[in-house]
């Protein structure tokens, strides 16, 4: 269906970026992901607040000089007046700018793909939801781990009842490369700057990923949270480690460990979900394997690429034939592809229910989590409703 949609549309989506210059950790990942399925053409950008970085990135991306902007306000204004102006913009800046940038482009009728966390606080997220709902635009949030085939397969296993009723949800994001605080403020990532999301930035930077992943797979949202965060690195101004406990309906508990200082770990995102019939386990560092275990049957290792073994939803995310590992960029690309197909379907008036991308409502849910967990931590781990 995807290729036929593109043929009917007759061209690539006109695409721009705000942020994501060559000095960005995530900008090139967006560009690689968008190129995978040939759905987008990058034609404009305000790629950095540093004019030299913006110019160099535009040159590398083959963006014409007159469409390389130093200011996103000017970009939105100029592009909206062009017959060949951008239709979709990716926001790849730190989160304190997401709301303002998204608001400006949505007002011009330009759909948005936004980096996470969606905004710097809950009030901005709630206001942005109203703006998206009033617009005729699509909005996607790049919680990219939902693009992995085995993550989508896990969701389908939960929906089918393969593990029974869920009793326990554990999702951790425990990275280890940040054991020493960066002294040069110019080199310090926003995750360690309290002015971006407060002292609890760990909840926004990696906590929202873990929370989104757990709710996506289980289709369940916790009722309340108890959070205890700590600063374990000398000189650091933001929390870099913490334990969270969630309460679900019927008194069930879930758990999350977040850390930037889990020594020896690389990325450290994983989940374990236990039900009345069995359990599911997945780790992002070994993303090709989803483990289904039950007391009565031998452990089952599920791998991508086999349509006869997988659900429709899981197989839709597969790119390569069996036995050939898929990776982070392809998981990221699944969100870009699914967004493009929804965008094109809307433009040409075709129904399209395939695929998935996190949307404005997922973004609001992650910020409800962020807000409740922050308040819990500030009140010595008190239970706070989400």
Secondary structure by P-SEA (a helix, b strand, c coil): caaaaaaaacccccccccccccccccaaaaaaaaacccccccccccccccaaaaaaaaaaaccccccccccaaaaaaaaaaccccccbbbbcccccaaaaaaaaaaaacbbbbccccccccaaaaaaaaaaaaaccbbbbbcccccccaaaaaaaaaaaacccccccbbbbbbcccccccccccccccccccccccccccccccccaaaaaaaaaaaaccccccbbbbbbbccccccccccbbbbbbcccccccbbbbbcccccccccccbbbbccccbbbbbcccccbbbbbcccccbbbbbccccccccaaaaaaccccccccccaaaaaaaaaaaaaaaaaaaaacccccccccccaaaaaaaaaaaaaaaaaaaaccccccc
